[in-house]
Amino acid sequence: MGRPWWHDSYWQKEPKPQRRIQLPGRRIWIWVGLAVISLLLAASSTGFRPVAIAWSVGFVYYLCRILTFVIFARVILSWFMISRYNRLMVLLDDVAEPILSPLRRVIPRIGVFDITPIIAIGILYLIPFIIRSLVS
């Protein structure tokens, strides 16, 4: 049995638990890593000269190419019997789903085929050309 109501600690309020600092999730760190890799590739293509426009265009170009590769790898691996909890599949899902899920809401499936990866790859190929034409 618990303590009686007349006991002193019965009337005392329990201290509130301290809030813990929550670190960003795995998906955020993956996207930060992709951004850093794209920025390093863009900087290395200009010989690390500080040219802001060339770096930004190169950043968009390399980020789109990396995302295209990730989506293509995810499509190829989806044809095989690989568990969704496999580390590689989780990594590919974390990168590709933020791109594919908005497209899935707009584009219907054609029978059993999901054409959103094809459209996403096409869009990712067009983005650098549009950025380059706007900058030039």
MONORKA-V218679 format. One line per field, one symbol per residue. phi: phi as a letter, one per 20 degrees, with the letter a starting at -180 (. if undefined). psi: psi as a letter, one per 30 degrees, with the letter a starting at -180 (. if undefined). A space follows every 50 residues. Layout:
phi->???
psi->???
This chain:
phi->.ffffefgffefeffffffefefffffffffffffffffffffffdmmff dffffffffffffffffffffffffffffdedffefgfffffffeeffee fffffeeffdmeedefffffffffffgfffffffff
psi->lallffkefefkkkkkkkkkkkllleeeeeeeeeeeeeeeeeeffgggki jeeeeeeeeeeeeeeeeeeeeeeeeeffflikkfgkeeeeeeeeeeefee eeeffeklkjbgkjgeeeeeeeeffeeeeeeeeee.
